[in-house]
């Protein structure tokens, strides 16, 4: 029975790892296109989830500012928007955000050192967090786009019939796994087999060289930030549905860091594998070792594992080894 319980923990860890991977995918996309770590990716997931809730509930953007300025009491348009339409409209908002980022930030930093771009994404993260607060309010929001939640009775019944022990698996985690698989397949195909995907990698290697061969940095950056925005929307939907849309949602970016260190900053499949390793490892470590050290190992296990990888394989499992002539 203990083996079956450990197997259930393992399976739930893999499902949690998929949720981490959804956030890490956005980091990988931006890094592959600009060679910079996008600190704002977690906040983008929060902003996308807040915008989706606001659209679906018919909230008035900037209602607090409007009420304070004009002495009104507006809060809602009085309508609701179906989930699929809300997702489509939010995706358009994220594309608009990508265009604004390129126009106002990125085009002024062409050819700059990666640390400059990284600092720009830190500023962008704080700006988006404040914009989301002012635009939609800081209250904790519930998100429901129709995804099933709760224990999967099918899995519980099947495992109970086969093994004599019913596994508790959340249906939302199952859907997240399926969606992540489709996303990874689509992104790998796009990156490896399309002209735009090859141009994306060229831009990451050298901005000026990419410009010299006719690649439009403006188009590539808008395209990649739009895709990363859509990935952030998917991650925001999953995490927002699971734990509510609140400002702590932006902190999931911190858990994506060990995922990237394990999988590699340039590998889309690596983001998934790294997430699965982190999710599985932290659950099993908590189960087997946690009681010996006082518990709460899930808070630090991922970072210790990432530190070990940095020492012995800094490029990650699937990252590209950098060789420089001296």
C-alpha positions as CSV (number, residue, x, y, z in Angstrom):
1,X,0.0,0.0,0.0
2,X,2.9,2.4,0.8
3,X,4.2,1.8,-2.7
4,X,0.9,2.7,-4.3
5,X,0.6,5.8,-2.1
6,X,4.1,6.8,-3.3
7,X,3.1,6.2,-6.9
8,X,0.1,8.5,-6.4
9,X,2.4,11.2,-5.0
10,X,4.7,10.7,-8.0
11,X,1.9,11.1,-10.4
12,X,0.6,14.2,-8.7
13,X,4.2,15.6,-8.7
14,X,4.4,15.1,-12.5
15,X,1.1,16.9,-12.9
16,X,2.4,19.8,-10.7
17,X,5.5,19.8,-12.8
18,X,3.5,20.4,-15.9
19,X,2.0,23.6,-14.3
20,X,5.6,24.8,-13.6
21,X,6.5,24.1,-17.2
22,X,3.7,26.2,-18.6
23,X,5.4,29.2,-17.0
24,X,8.9,28.2,-18.0
25,X,7.8,27.9,-21.7
26,X,7.3,31.7,-21.8
27,X,10.8,32.3,-20.5
28,X,12.3,30.0,-23.1
29,X,10.6,31.7,-26.0
30,X,11.8,35.2,-25.0
31,X,15.3,33.9,-24.3
32,X,15.5,32.2,-27.7
33,X,14.4,35.4,-29.5
34,X,16.4,38.0,-27.6
35,X,19.0,36.2,-25.5
36,X,17.6,37.7,-22.3
37,X,15.8,36.3,-19.3
38,X,12.4,37.9,-19.2
39,X,11.8,38.6,-15.5
40,X,8.3,39.8,-16.4
41,X,6.9,36.5,-17.6
42,X,5.3,35.6,-14.2
43,X,3.6,39.0,-14.0
44,X,2.4,38.6,-17.6
45,X,0.6,35.4,-16.5
46,X,-1.0,37.4,-13.7
47,X,-1.9,40.3,-15.9
48,X,-3.4,37.9,-18.5
49,X,-5.5,36.1,-15.8
50,X,-6.7,39.4,-14.3
51,X,-7.6,40.7,-17.8
52,X,-9.5,37.5,-18.6
53,X,-11.5,37.8,-15.4
54,X,-12.2,41.5,-16.0
55,X,-13.5,40.8,-19.5
56,X,-15.6,37.8,-18.6
57,X,-17.2,39.6,-15.6
58,X,-17.8,42.8,-17.7
59,X,-15.7,44.9,-15.3
60,X,-15.0,48.5,-16.2
61,X,-11.2,49.0,-16.6
62,X,-9.7,51.7,-14.3
63,X,-13.0,51.9,-12.4
64,X,-11.3,53.1,-9.2
65,X,-9.6,56.0,-11.1
66,X,-12.8,56.9,-12.9
67,X,-14.8,56.9,-9.7
68,X,-12.1,58.9,-7.8
69,X,-11.8,61.5,-10.6
70,X,-15.5,62.0,-11.4
71,X,-17.3,61.0,-8.2
72,X,-19.1,58.1,-10.0
73,X,-19.7,54.6,-8.8
74,X,-19.2,52.5,-11.9
75,X,-17.9,49.0,-11.6
76,X,-19.5,46.9,-14.3
77,X,-20.9,47.1,-17.8
78,X,-23.7,44.8,-16.7
79,X,-22.9,41.9,-19.0
80,X,-20.8,38.7,-18.9
81,X,-18.7,37.2,-21.6
82,X,-18.4,33.4,-22.3
83,X,-15.1,31.8,-21.5
84,X,-13.9,31.1,-25.1
85,X,-14.7,34.6,-26.3
86,X,-13.0,36.0,-23.2
87,X,-9.9,34.0,-23.9
88,X,-9.8,35.2,-27.5
89,X,-10.3,38.9,-26.4
90,X,-7.6,38.5,-23.8
91,X,-5.2,37.0,-26.4
92,X,-5.8,40.1,-28.5
93,X,-4.9,42.3,-25.4
94,X,-1.7,40.3,-25.0
95,X,-0.8,40.9,-28.7
96,X,-1.5,44.6,-28.1
97,X,0.8,44.5,-25.1
98,X,3.5,42.8,-27.2
99,X,3.3,45.6,-29.8
100,X,3.5,48.3,-27.0
101,X,6.5,46.6,-25.4
102,X,8.3,46.5,-28.8
103,X,7.4,50.2,-29.6
104,X,8.2,51.7,-26.2
105,X,11.0,49.5,-24.9
106,X,12.7,46.9,-27.1
107,X,13.3,49.0,-30.3
108,X,15.3,51.5,-28.2
109,X,17.6,48.7,-26.9
110,X,18.7,47.1,-30.1
111,X,22.3,45.9,-29.8
112,X,22.5,46.6,-26.1
113,X,24.1,44.2,-23.6
114,X,21.7,41.4,-22.3
115,X,22.0,42.8,-18.8
116,X,20.3,46.0,-20.1
117,X,17.4,44.1,-21.6
118,X,17.1,42.1,-18.4
119,X,16.9,45.3,-16.3
120,X,14.2,46.5,-18.7
121,X,12.1,43.4,-18.1
122,X,12.4,44.0,-14.3
123,X,11.0,47.5,-14.8
124,X,8.3,46.0,-17.1
125,X,7.3,43.5,-14.4
126,X,6.7,46.2,-11.8
127,X,4.9,48.3,-14.3
128,X,2.5,45.5,-15.4
129,X,1.9,44.5,-11.8
130,X,0.9,48.1,-11.0
131,X,-1.1,48.4,-14.2
132,X,-3.1,45.3,-13.4
133,X,-3.8,46.6,-9.9
134,X,-5.1,50.0,-11.2
135,X,-6.9,48.5,-14.1
136,X,-8.8,45.6,-12.5
137,X,-8.4,46.1,-8.7
138,X,-6.3,44.2,-6.2
139,X,-9.0,41.9,-4.9
140,X,-8.6,38.1,-5.1
141,X,-10.6,37.0,-8.2
142,X,-12.1,33.5,-9.0
143,X,-11.6,32.3,-12.6
144,X,-13.8,29.7,-14.2
145,X,-13.5,29.1,-18.0
146,X,-15.3,25.8,-17.9
147,X,-12.4,23.5,-17.1
148,X,-13.3,20.6,-15.0
149,X,-12.0,20.5,-11.4
150,X,-11.9,18.1,-8.5
151,X,-11.0,14.5,-8.3
152,X,-11.2,12.4,-11.4
153,X,-13.7,9.7,-10.6
154,X,-12.6,7.8,-13.8
155,X,-9.0,7.6,-12.7
156,X,-10.0,6.7,-9.1
157,X,-12.3,3.9,-10.2
158,X,-9.9,2.5,-12.7
159,X,-6.9,2.5,-10.4
160,X,-9.1,1.0,-7.6
161,X,-10.2,-1.8,-9.9
162,X,-6.7,-2.5,-11.1
163,X,-4.7,-1.9,-8.0
164,X,-7.1,-2.0,-5.1
165,X,-6.2,1.6,-4.4
166,X,-7.9,4.7,-5.9
167,X,-5.5,7.5,-7.1
168,X,-6.6,11.0,-6.3
169,X,-5.9,13.0,-9.5
170,X,-7.3,16.5,-10.1
171,X,-9.1,16.8,-13.4
172,X,-7.6,20.3,-13.9
173,X,-4.1,18.8,-13.7
174,X,-5.0,16.3,-16.4
175,X,-6.3,19.0,-18.7
176,X,-3.1,21.1,-18.0
177,X,-1.0,18.1,-19.0
178,X,-2.9,17.7,-22.3
179,X,-2.8,21.4,-23.1
180,X,1.0,21.5,-22.3
181,X,1.6,18.6,-24.6
182,X,-0.2,20.3,-27.5
183,X,1.6,23.6,-26.8
184,X,5.1,22.0,-26.7
185,X,4.4,20.1,-30.0
186,X,3.3,23.3,-31.7
187,X,6.1,25.4,-30.4
188,X,8.8,22.9,-31.2
189,X,7.4,22.5,-34.8
190,X,7.3,26.3,-35.1
191,X,10.8,26.8,-33.8
192,X,12.4,24.1,-35.9
193,X,10.5,23.9,-39.1
194,X,9.4,27.5,-40.0
195,X,11.2,30.4,-41.5
196,X,10.1,32.6,-38.6
197,X,11.4,30.1,-36.1
198,X,14.8,30.1,-37.7
199,X,14.8,33.9,-37.8
200,X,13.9,33.9,-34.1
201,X,17.1,32.0,-33.3
202,X,19.2,34.3,-35.5
203,X,17.9,37.3,-33.7
204,X,18.9,35.8,-30.4
205,X,22.5,35.1,-31.6
206,X,23.2,38.6,-32.9
207,X,20.8,41.6,-33.4
208,X,23.0,43.5,-35.8
209,X,23.8,40.4,-38.0
210,X,20.1,39.5,-38.1
211,X,19.3,43.1,-39.3
212,X,22.1,42.9,-42.0
213,X,20.5,39.8,-43.6
214,X,17.0,41.4,-43.8
215,X,15.4,40.0,-40.7
216,X,12.9,42.5,-39.1
217,X,13.6,42.7,-35.4
218,X,10.3,44.5,-35.0
219,X,8.3,41.7,-36.5
220,X,10.3,38.9,-34.6
221,X,10.0,40.6,-31.2
222,X,6.3,41.4,-31.6
223,X,5.7,37.8,-32.8
224,X,7.7,36.2,-29.9
225,X,6.3,38.4,-27.2
226,X,2.8,37.7,-28.5
227,X,3.4,34.0,-28.4
228,X,4.9,34.3,-24.9
229,X,1.8,36.4,-23.9
230,X,-0.4,33.6,-25.1
231,X,1.6,31.0,-23.1
232,X,1.3,33.3,-20.1
233,X,-2.4,33.4,-20.7
234,X,-2.6,29.6,-20.7
235,X,-0.5,29.5,-17.5
236,X,-2.6,32.2,-15.9
237,X,-5.8,30.3,-16.7
238,X,-4.5,27.1,-15.1
239,X,-2.9,28.7,-12.0
240,X,-5.8,31.1,-11.6
241,X,-8.4,28.4,-11.8
242,X,-6.4,26.3,-9.4
243,X,-5.6,28.9,-6.7
244,X,-7.5,32.1,-7.6
245,X,-6.2,35.2,-9.4
246,X,-4.2,37.1,-6.9
247,X,-0.9,38.9,-6.9
248,X,1.0,35.9,-5.4
249,X,0.4,34.3,-8.8
250,X,3.3,36.4,-10.2
251,X,5.6,34.5,-7.8
252,X,5.2,31.3,-9.8
253,X,8.0,32.7,-11.9
254,X,10.4,32.0,-9.1
255,X,9.6,28.3,-9.3
256,X,10.2,28.4,-13.1
257,X,13.8,29.3,-12.4
258,X,14.9,25.9,-11.3
259,X,12.9,24.4,-14.2
260,X,14.9,26.4,-16.6
261,X,18.2,25.6,-15.0
262,X,17.5,21.9,-15.3
263,X,16.0,21.9,-18.8
264,X,18.1,24.6,-20.3
265,X,17.2,28.2,-21.2
266,X,17.1,27.5,-25.0
267,X,15.1,24.3,-25.1
268,X,11.3,24.1,-25.3
269,X,11.2,20.3,-24.6
270,X,13.7,21.0,-21.8
271,X,11.2,23.3,-20.1
272,X,8.7,20.4,-19.9
273,X,11.3,17.8,-18.8
274,X,12.7,20.2,-16.2
275,X,9.2,20.9,-14.8
276,X,8.5,17.2,-14.5
277,X,11.7,16.6,-12.7
278,X,11.1,19.4,-10.3
279,X,7.5,18.5,-9.7
280,X,8.2,14.8,-9.2
281,X,11.3,15.4,-7.1
282,X,9.9,17.9,-4.6
283,X,6.8,15.7,-3.9
284,X,8.9,12.5,-3.5
285,X,11.5,14.3,-1.4
286,X,8.9,15.7,0.9
287,X,7.3,12.3,1.3
288,X,10.5,10.3,2.0
289,X,12.9,12.8,3.5
290,X,10.6,15.6,4.7
291,X,9.6,13.9,8.0
292,X,13.3,13.4,8.9
293,X,14.2,17.1,8.6
294,X,11.0,18.7,9.9
295,X,9.1,19.0,6.6
296,X,8.5,22.0,4.3
297,X,11.2,20.8,1.9
298,X,9.1,21.7,-1.1
299,X,10.0,25.4,-0.5
300,X,13.7,24.8,-1.1
301,X,14.2,21.4,-2.8
302,X,13.9,22.8,-6.4
303,X,16.6,25.5,-5.8
304,X,19.1,23.1,-4.2
305,X,18.6,20.7,-7.1
306,X,19.1,23.6,-9.6
307,X,22.3,24.7,-7.7
308,X,23.7,21.1,-8.1
309,X,22.9,21.3,-11.9
310,X,24.6,24.7,-12.1
311,X,27.8,23.2,-10.6
312,X,28.0,20.1,-12.8
313,X,26.0,21.0,-16.0
314,X,25.4,24.8,-16.1
315,X,23.7,24.6,-19.6
316,X,21.0,22.2,-18.3
317,X,20.0,18.9,-19.7
318,X,18.9,20.2,-23.1
319,X,20.7,23.5,-23.3
320,X,23.4,24.3,-25.8
321,X,27.0,24.1,-24.6
322,X,28.7,27.4,-25.2
323,X,32.2,27.1,-26.6
324,X,34.3,30.2,-27.0
325,X,37.8,30.5,-28.5
326,X,40.3,32.3,-26.4
